[in-house]
């Protein structure tokens, strides 16, 4: 399975909106966070300049949004298409981010809902909680 990336485009918006709602709604609801469509749109638009489409064997398979600035990068979003989850794609994408960040002396931080099982993956990849909120774990991986 070959994973590559390309810059997200305005033409990808309908896919990104659908992906976000499908992948995030269960976690938002579990935490009692209610978002309307406008909230989802704002979240997609936030740092869109950093959004990359994940291509799996050349086909669209998800989104990753990473701010690669300074010594503390931020993994804002990673969403894998439902039909591709559980195949190690997220792990490979995050491992790639960590390798790039660490090679530049940067750490990587993220926020994950407490109810999101992805937190276990993040922990296995070396992320450690540095702040707990009512709904999220703020985590960071360092070299």
C-alpha positions in Angstrom: 0.0 0.0 0.0 1.5 3.3 -1.1 0.7 6.4 0.8 1.3 9.8 -0.7 0.0 13.3 -0.1 -1.2 16.3 -2.0 -2.4 19.7 -1.0 -6.1 19.9 -0.3 -8.0 22.0 -2.8 -11.3 23.8 -2.7 -12.6 21.1 -4.9 -12.1 18.6 -2.1 -14.4 20.5 0.2 -17.5 18.2 -0.2 -15.4 15.1 0.5 -13.7 16.8 3.5 -17.1 17.9 4.9 -18.5 14.4 4.6 -15.3 12.8 6.1 -15.3 15.2 9.0 -19.0 14.6 9.9 -18.7 10.8 9.6 -15.4 10.5 11.5 -15.9 13.2 14.2 -19.7 13.1 15.1 -19.5 10.0 17.3 -16.7 11.5 19.4 -18.3 14.9 19.6 -21.6 13.4 20.7 -19.9 11.2 23.3 -18.3 14.3 24.8 -21.6 16.3 24.7 -20.2 18.7 22.1 -22.8 19.7 19.6 -21.7 21.3 16.3 -23.8 22.5 13.5 -22.7 22.4 9.8 -21.2 25.9 10.1 -19.0 24.8 12.9 -17.7 21.9 10.8 -17.1 24.2 7.9 -15.0 26.5 10.2 -13.0 23.6 11.4 -12.3 22.5 7.9 -11.3 26.0 6.9 -9.0 26.5 9.9 -5.4 26.3 8.6 -6.6 24.9 5.3 -3.1 26.0 4.0 -1.7 23.0 6.0 -4.3 20.5 4.9 -3.1 17.5 2.9 -5.2 14.9 1.2 -3.9 11.4 2.0 -3.7 9.3 -1.1 -3.7 5.5 -0.7 -2.5 3.8 -3.9 -3.5 7.0 -5.7 -7.0 7.2 -4.4 -8.3 9.7 -1.8 -8.2 8.0 1.6 -8.3 10.8 4.2 -7.0 14.1 5.5 -4.1 15.2 7.6 -3.5 18.8 8.8 -0.2 19.6 10.4 1.2 23.0 11.3 4.9 22.5 10.7 6.2 25.7 12.3 8.9 26.3 14.9 9.9 23.7 17.4 6.4 22.6 18.4 4.4 21.3 15.4 0.7 20.8 15.8 -1.2 17.8 14.4 -4.6 19.5 14.0 -6.5 16.8 12.2 -6.1 13.3 10.9 -9.1 11.6 9.5 -9.0 8.3 7.6 -11.8 7.2 5.3 -14.1 4.7 7.1 -13.4 2.0 4.5 -9.6 2.2 5.1 -9.5 2.4 8.9 -7.8 -0.4 10.8 -5.2 -0.9 8.1 -2.3 1.0 9.7 -2.7 4.1 7.5 -3.0 6.5 10.4 0.0 5.0 12.1 2.1 5.4 9.0 1.0 9.0 8.5 1.7 9.9 12.1 5.0 8.1 12.1 6.0 10.1 9.0 5.1 13.3 10.7 7.1 12.4 13.8 10.1 11.4 11.8 10.1 14.7 9.9 9.5 16.7 13.1 12.2 15.0 15.1 14.7 15.3 12.3 14.2 19.1 12.6 14.4 19.1 16.4 10.6 19.7 16.8 8.0 18.1 19.0 4.5 17.3 17.9 1.4 18.1 19.9 -2.3 17.2 19.4 -5.6 17.2 21.1 -7.8 14.1 21.2 -11.3 13.6 22.6 -11.3 11.4 25.7 -13.8 9.1 24.0 -11.7 8.7 20.9 -9.9 5.3 20.7 -7.2 6.9 18.6 -5.6 8.1 21.9 -4.2 4.6 22.4 -2.5 4.8 19.0 -1.1 8.1 19.9 0.3 6.7 23.1 1.8 3.7 21.4 3.6 6.2 19.0 5.1 8.1 22.0 2.6 10.9 22.7 2.2 11.7 26.3 -0.6 13.7 27.9 0.5 17.1 29.3 -3.0 18.5 30.0 -6.4 17.0 30.6 -9.5 19.0 30.0 -13.1 17.9 30.6 -13.4 16.6 27.0 -9.8 16.1 25.7 -6.3 15.0 26.3 -3.6 17.4 25.1 -0.7 15.2 24.1 2.9 15.8 22.9 5.6 13.6 21.4 9.2 14.6 21.8 12.5 13.2 20.7 
